């Protein structure tokens, strides 16, 4: 977000009546990192986050962001504490109440730190300056002789010291500093930002005190488990609840309708019980006849046939520079390859759950959600209550990865509580989670490229067909399904005069939505594997070939969002590529039976590179080591950055080595972690994360660590075996 918007649309609020005595500073935080134009179009409330300093010396940061394991309850207080010259652990983070008239809720797209960095610094600096002025007035001295230090103000000559709590009420009576001129700390003097800190909520999680959505309890609460049609798009035709009601602990059985727009809830038959076990056993005893709907014949084989048919015809031209077709046709060195991606599930550790109580006079909900406003919208719509009567509490989450941006699990709880009038917790089992997800799209890619006699990239052509995310969610998305499917594949850093991209939508009834790193998960793999294939065709070292094709330092506009997206800075791209190669020992002799591969990629305005060391034995791939270099701008908490990248590495390895959601008879074949495997601890590679201590503005890191993993691993397999892996997950037959 640009500075001008932050300043022009922000007004400070100082009052004791709103939240009690002390100093209250209000400012604006965007829902996610974005441009001034985007924020102006949304017309955000100018005051949607507060810093509160009380006379008893408590400092609170009230904000509408969701903690799902990514560490914002640590990083955001660190930013504020830096400008306040305060021990960051003294800042208490409070979850803002869900009120879209005041707060911009929403946590996703790796945008929380990026969008909050400057506003939080300005708010902290403004509060600091007010407190210094209050101290100077108290002592009747020149404010230039005072400075903020260790949670208070120190008079340099007299060594007098007053805590912020002692000054809070006096500071609240002073004029508000202008954000245009409020002095920010020199970054060279940072003592908190850029230094490792332990997780804010880490102790509570380790001791079991942390409250997740699944831990919600209310007096008289019922537990609900829902039987959903196993076939996407199907619904209840008839059911017999007699046997279910006979199960001990079962209290009621009701049907709920599917929702075909907005929340996209599947509907079904809900079994309500006094505990979750009874609800699950009651569901097993249900006798249901399903109307299978229009997608009962859909299968992975059927979808792949559609992909191949689409790939046999020209697609919609998305980008066309020069004449790629003619150049490739006449080239002496050319490469053609196809790549395939299956559907993938989110597989969060905490399954979907939501607790809702709808009463005649109001409603209350406890939701582990990335989108509290949407949850509130759903409950308002079901209950017909005024928004101000619907209270939504955002809880901690056991993983999100985009899945908890959906509203289906909230819809179900609201539908049931509306009927019963009681508090109800809808609980999904692991099988529910796996078989009724919103999946990463399945896709098929056909690439062709050419290298000239000097080893330059003469042409690049990329055709994609996929089950587009955008096509599912809106009319505009159906008209432009390609908008959600390419990302950086539309503006690769590798210079070429001939560049063509085409797209064809594939129809499917399988729900899909945002999966960690979204379209970058496929685009990163494809771009970085294909450039490796071109390097082999040119007889070049893959690392040196990338540096050559990137060429001189330049900034490449974001083709997907040219007016608002940040350009790809090739100097920073080369920086992480070189750092990863250096730290991994690129070019040094490898142990016998081990191959090494490399990949680099730009996503969510951050730069990542990864080198993988891999062996293959009896058709099984083992990843021994991953060496990362990441440039996400100024790192707030480097340890948090490393943790995020390590998490992304494991998530990516799951999708590379094991994960595939396959469809047969309109339903998902996988059910639990026995058929949808994750890497176990013995399979986890040694992972090194080297963080660039940049002074650029912070950018995202929760998702950018993922795209480079599959490509570096598969490129390492080629270096070892000369077998190209062009479909995920890696299969034994592809290594033969």
N, C-alpha and C positions, 0 to 999 in steps of 0.2 A: 504494500500500500504506500502511496506517495505521502511525503511529509505534509504537503499543502492541505490535503483532505483531512488528515488527522488534526491539524491545527484549526482549519476553518470550521469543521463540524463539531469540534469539541467545546464544551463549556464546563467549567469546574463547578462542583456542588460542594458547599461546606455547610453543614448543619449538625446540630446535636440532637435535634428532635427525631430525625429519621431512624437512627440506629443506636441512639444513646450518646452520652457525652464524649467529647474528644474531637479529633480532626478527621474529617471525612472528605476524601478527594475522589471526584468522579472523572472518568475518562472513557474513551471508546476503544473497544477491541473488535476487530472484524471477525466474522464467523470462520473465515479461513483467509490465507494469504491471497491478496487480490489487488486489482488496480483501483485507482481512484474512480475510473469510469464505472467499474462494476459496483463499487460501494455506493456511488451516487445514484445509480439506477435502482438499487435496493432501498435507498433512503434509510440508512440505519439510524437507530436512536443514538444521539450524540453522547449519551451517558449510559454505558452498559456494563461498567466494571468499576469497582471502588477499592480504594485503600483506606483502611480505618485504623487509626491509632488512638487507643483509649488511655485515660488517665492512669490506669493501673499497668501501663506499659505493655499492652498487648497490641501486636500489629497483625492485621488480617488482610488478606487479599481475597475479595469476593469476585468470582468470575464464572462464566458459563461455559467452561470447557470440561470434557469428560476424560477421566483417567481410565485407560484400558490396558495399562502395562507399558505405555510408551514413555512415561516419566515426566509428563508436563507438570505434575504437582511438585516436582523438584526443579525443573528448568525455569518455569515462570517466576516462582519466588526468588530464584537466584538473580534474575534480571532486576527485579524490584529492589532487592536487598543491596545490590551493587550500587545503585544510585542513592539509596538511603544510608549507605555506610553502616549497615546493620548485619549482624550474624544472620545468614539466610535461614538457619534452623529456627530462628525466633519468629519467622513469618508463618502464620497459620493460614492455610488455604481453605476457604469455605466455598462449597458448591452453591452457585447462585440458584435461586428458585426459578422454575420454568415460567417465564413471562416474556413472550415475544415483543410486547410493547416496550420492554426495557432492554432485554438481553438478546444478543445474537448468539444463540446456541448453535452447536454443530461442530463436530470434531472429526476431521478426515482430510485426506489429500496431503498429509504431512505438512499442514499449514499452521498449526497452533503457535509454535515458536516464531516462525517467519512473520506471521501477522501480528504478534504480540510484542515483538522486541522493542520497536521504537515507542509505541504507546506506554509500555511499562516503564521504560527508561524515563520518559518525560514525566509520567505521574510520580515516580520516585524522586526525580530531581526537583519537581515543583514542591512536593511535600518537604523535602530536605531544606529548600530555600526558605520556606515559610517557618520552619522550626528554628533555623538559624536566626532569622529576623526576630522571632519571638524571644529567643535567648538574649539577643543584643538589647532589646528593649527592657527585658527584665534586669539586666546588669547595667543598663544605661551606658553602653559602650558602642564603638563603631563595629558594625557587623563584619567588617573585613578582618577583625581580630578574632573572629569566632570561626570554628569549623566543625563539621559533623564527623563524628568518629564513634565507633562501637555502640551504636544505638542511642547516641545523645549528642549534645553540643558542648564543645570544650572551648574555654576562653584561653587563648594562647599564652598571654602574659601572666594572668592570675591563676591559671590552672583550675579555674572553677569549672564544674561539670554539672549539667542538667540532663536527665534522661528525656527521651521523646515523650514519655508519658507525662512527665512533669510540665512539659511545654505544650501539650496537645491542645488544651482548651484555649490558651493564648494564641496559638498559631491559627486556630479556626476563626479568629476575629480579624485576621489580616487579609489584605487584598490577594487575589489569586495571580500568580505569575503568568505572563504571556508565554504560551508554548513556543512562539516563534523565537523567543530570546532566552528562555530558561537554560542555564548552562548545564551541559551534560559532562560527565566525567571524561577525561582523556583516557582512551582505551589502554594506553600504556600503564595506567595506574590501576587497572582492574585487579582486584584481589579475590573475586568470587567467580565472575564470568571467565570461562576458559580453564577453570581448575576443577579437578575431580571432586564430586560430592556423592555421598551415599543417598539412596532413594528416600524421599520424604516419608512415603508410606511403607517402606520396606520392613520396618520393625513390626508394624501391625500385621502385615501379611505373614511374616515369619512366625509370629506368636498366635496366629489364628484370630486376632482381634478385628481384623479388617472385615467390613461387611460388604459382601457382594450381593447382587440381585437375588441369587438363589438362597441367600441367608434371611431374606425378609420374612417376618412373622407378624401376624396380627391376631388378636383374640377372635375366636370363632372362624378362623380362616379355613377355607376348603382348598384341597389340592385337586387340580384338574389335569388329566391326561387325555389327549384328543386322538381319536382314530381318524386319520385323513385318508382319502383315496390314494392308493399307491401309484395310480396312473395320473400324470400331470393333466389337469383340466377335467378330471372326473369328479363326480359328486355322489352324495348318498341317494340311493334309489329307495331303499327301505331298510329298517333294522329292527331287531328284537332285543330288548334290554333286559329280559327276565333273568337270564343267567348272570349278567353283569351285576344286577341289583342284589343278587343272592350272595355275592362275595362279601365277606365280613369287612366292614369299614366303608363300603360304598354307600353314599348318601343320595345320589341322584344321577340320572343320565339325561342329557339334553342334546339336541342337534343345533348346530350353528351354520349359518349360510356362508358360502364362499363369497369373496369380494374380488371382482374382476378388474377393478381400477384402484389406483393409489396404493393401498397396502398389499394388494395381490394376495389375500389370504385364501387358503385352500378350503376352509370350512370343514365340516365333518361331524362326528359324534363325540361329545365330551362326557367323560366319566368323572364325577366329583366324589371325593372321599375324604375321610378324616386324616389320611396320610398318603404320601406319594406311592407307597408300595401297594396299598389297597386299590388306588386309582389305576395303577399299571395292571394289576391282576384282573380288575374289572374290565379293562379294555380288552384283554385277551379273551374274556368270556363273551364279548359282544358277538352277535350274529348280524352281519351287514351284507346287503346286496348293493353293489356299486353300479352306477351308470358310468361306464368307462370313458365317455366323452370322445373327442375327435382325435386324440393322440395315442390311442391304444396300440397302433401298429408301428409307432416310432421306435427306432433302434439306432445304435451307433453305426451299424453297417448301412442302414438306410440313409443316415446323415452323411456318411462318407461318400456314398454313391452320389448324393446331391452335390457334395463338394467337387467331385471329379467332373460331373457334368458342367458345373459352373466354371471350373478351371479350363474347360475345353472351348470356352467362348470368351470374347473380349468383355471386359468389365467396364464399369463407369470410371472414366478418367478423373482421378483425384488431383494428380500433378503431372505436368508434362513439360520438361525442359529439353530443348534440342530434339534429337531423333534417336532414341535409344534402340528402337527396333532395327533400323537400317545399320547402325553401328555394330550391334551385336551380330547381326546376320553376316556381316563381312569381316568380322574380327578373326585373327589367327588364334588368339587365346581367349576362349570363352568358357563360361561355367553355367550349367543349369542345375537347379536343385529344387526339391519340394520339401516343405516342412509341415508337420501336423501337430496340433494340440488338442487334447481331449478336454471335456468339462473337468473342472476341479472344484472341490468343496472347501469351505472355509475351515472347518474342523476346529472351532474354538474349544479351548479346554472346558470352559463353563458353557454347557448347552443353553439354548435359548430359554428364557423364562421371563415372566412378568407378573407382578402382583397388583391387582386393581380392586378397589372397593367403590362401587357406585351407589350412592344414597340418593334419596329424593332431593336433599338440599345441597349436595355437593359430591365430589369424587376425589379420591386420593390414590396415587399409584407410586410404586417403587420399581424402577425400570433400569436395567443395565443397558443403556442406549447411547449411541453416538449422535442421536438426533432427538433431543428432548422435546423440541417444539412439535415435531411430527407426532410423537407419542401423545402429546397434549391435544393436538388437532384430532387425532383418532378418537380419543376418549370423549372430547366435546361433541364430535359427530354422532357417536353411539348414544351418549347419555342425554343429548339435547340440553345440557346444562350450559349456563354462561361460562365463558372461559375463566373468569376470575374465580369461579367456584371449583375449578379442576386443578388440583395440586399434583405436580409430578416431581418426585424425588429421583435424581440421577445417582445411581449407585456405582461403586467400583465394578469393573468388568473383568472376567477371566478371558481376555482376548476379544478383539473386535474384527480387525482385518477387513472392514467394510460390511461384514454381515450384520452388525448391530446398527447400521444405518437404515435397515429395513423396518417396516412397521407391522408385519404379519403377526408376530407373537404378541404384540400389544393389542391388535385388533381382536384376537381370540380371547384374551383375558377380559377385555372390555365387553365383548358380546356376552360372555358367560355371566359376569357380575351384573350386567344390566338385567338379566333374567332372574338371577337368584337374589339380588339385593345384598349379597354377602361379600366379604373380602375373599378373593380367590387368587391362588397362584397357579398359573398355567406353567407346567414343567414339561420340557421336551426331553426325551431320552436321546442317547447318542444315535440310535437308529433313526429317530425322527429328524435329528439335526442333519444326518448324512443324506437322507432320502427326500427331504423337503427344503433344501437350501435354495439360495439364489447363486448359481454357479458362475465360475469364470467361463466365458464363452469358449466353445469349441471352434477351431479355425483350421484353415488349410491355406498354404502359401506356396506360390510358384515364383521362383526368382531366376533371373538370368542376368549375366554381367559379362563384361569384356575388359581385358587388360591390354594396353598397347605395348609396342616394342620397348618403350622406355620404362615400363613397369607402372604407368599411371592408370588410373581407373577411367576407362574410355566410356563406359555406359553401365547403367544400373536400372533394372526393371523389376518391379515387385507387384505381383497380383495376389490379392487376398480375398477369400470368401469365408464368412463367419456368421455365427448367430449373434448379431450385434446387440450390445447392451442398450444403446439409444433406441433401437427399433422396438424394444419392449416397453419403454417407459413413456413415450409421448408420440403424438402425431408428427411433430417436427422430426423426431428421431427416426420414424419410419420413412420420412422423405429424404433424410440424410443419414442413413445408418453407418456410413463410413466415418462419421465424426468421432466416434468413440473407439475406433479400432486400430489406429496406426501410431499416434503419438510421435516419438522421435524418429520413427521410420520414415516420416515425411520430410525430415531435414537432417539427414545424417551428416556427421562431420567430415566424411570422406569426399573430397572434391571431385566432381565429374561434370562435364558439360552436357551430358545426356542422361536424363533422369525421368523415369516414368512410373507412376503408381496407379493401379486400377483396383476396383472393388466390386464385389457382387454379394448381395445379402443372401444368406441361407436361412430358410424357414425352419422353425423348430418350436415345439411346445414346452421345451425345458426352460424354466425360469433362469435368468442370469442377471448379474449385477456386478458391483464393484468388489473385486478380489484383490488382495494385497499387491500393489503396484499397478493394478488395472491392466490397461492394454500394453504397458511397458513390459509386463511379464512375458508376453509373446514377442513383441517388437525387439526387445533387447536380445533375446535368444537368436532370432532370425538374422538381424543385422550383424551381430558379432560372430555368428557361425558362418554366414555367407562371406563376410570379408576375409575370414580365415581360409575359406575355400579358394577365394581369388588369390590370396597370398601363395597358396600351394601351386596354383596354376602359373603364377608368375615366377615360381622358384625362389620366393623370398621368405625371410624370417618373418613370422606373423607379427611380432612386436615391431620390428623395423618397418615392415610394410604399412602398418597402421600409422606410424609417425610420418612416413612419406606421404600417405594419402591425406592426412590431416593438413600437412603443409604449414604455411605461414600462419602466424597469429591473426585471427579474424573473429568476428562475431556474426553468427548465422541466425537470422531472424527465425522465431518460432512460427513455422508455416501453419500450425494449427490455430494460432492466436497471434497474428503478427502485430496487432496494435497494443496488446496487453501482456503477452507472455515475454519472459526474459529471454534474450538471445542465448544461443549456445556459444560459449567463449572457448575457442579451440585451445588457447593457452592453458586454461584450467583443465581441459580434457587431457592435453598432453602431460600436464603436471601429475595427475593421478596415475596415468599410464606409466610414466617414468618411475614414479615412486613405488608402485606395486612391483614393477619389474626389478628394480634395485633391491627392494627388501626380500623378494623371493629368490634372488640370485639367478635371474634370467640369463641364459647363455652358458651357465656352468654345467658340467657333466652331471647327468641324472643317475641315480642308483638303477641297477638293472631291474627291469620290469616295471619302471615308473615313468609315466609320461607327464608332460607339463603343458598347460594351455593358458591362454590369456584372453581377457575381454575387458572392454571399457564402455561406459554408457552414460548418457545425460538424461536425468528424469527428475521431475518435481524440483527443477532448478538447481539440482545438485549433481556432482560428478563422482562416479565410482569406477574403480578398476579392480579386477580380481585375477589372481594367478592360482590355478589349481594343480595340485600334484595328485595323480590318479594311477591306480593299478587295476588290472583286470585278471581275474583268475576263475577258470571254469564258468565263464559267462557272467560272473558277478563283478560289479564295479565297486571299488573301495576308494573313497576320497580321503587321502591322508592329511592334506594340508590345504588351507585356503589363506591366501595373503591378500588383504584388501588395502586399498588406499581410497580415502573418501575426502571430498572437499564439499562441505555443506555450509560454506561461509564460516563466519565466526562460530566456533562450537561453544555453546553455553556450558554444558557439562560433558566434557570429553568421555568420561566413563559411561554416561548415558548414551552417547553416540555409539560407543563400542558395543554396548549391550544391545542396542537396536539393530546394529549391523549383524551381530552374532545371531540374533533372533531371525533376521531376514535370511541369513545363510541356511539355517535349519529348515525354515519354511520352504525355501527354494529347493533344497536337497530333497525334501519330501516329494515335491512336484516333479523333480528330475528323475529320481530313482524309483519311486513307488506309486505315487498318486495318479489315479485316473478314475473318473466317474464314467461308467459305461451304462448305456440304456438298452433295455430289452423289453419289448411289450409295453412301451410307454412308461417304464418305471426304472428306478435306479437299482443296479445289481448289488452295489456295495451297501454294507449295513453298519459296520463298526470297525475298530482299528485292526481287527484280524483280516479284514478284506480291503482296508484302506490304510496302508501301513505308514507309520512315521519312523524316521531314523531313531534307533535306540542309542543309548549312551555309548556302547562299544563301537557303534558305527559313526559317531560324531567326529569330524576331523579336527585337528588342531587349527584354530582360526586366529589369525593375527589381523588386527585392525589398526592401520596407521592413519591417524586423523591429521589432516592439514590444518595448521593453526592459522587460518586465514583471517584477514581483517575485513572481508566483504560482509555484507548483511547476511544474517543467518537464513538458511533455506531448509527444506525438508530432509529428513533422514529415516523416518520410519519405514518408508517404502523403497527408496532408491537402492538399498543394499541387495534387493532381490534379483533384478534382471540380469546381472553379470554372472551369476553362479552357474546356471545351466549351460551357458555358452562356454565358460572357461573349462568346465568339466568335460563337455563333449569335445572341445578342441584338444584337451589333454588326451582323451581317448584316441583321437585321430593321430596325434603325435606318437602315441605308443603302438597303435595297432593298424593304422592307415584305414580304419573303418570310420565312415562318416555317420554320425547319429543325427537323423533328421526328423525324428518324432519322439515325443515324450509321453510317458516316462520311458527311460531306456529299457529296452527289451533284450533278453538273452539272444534271441534270433538275429537281432541287428548287429551283434558282436561276433557272429559266427563267420 
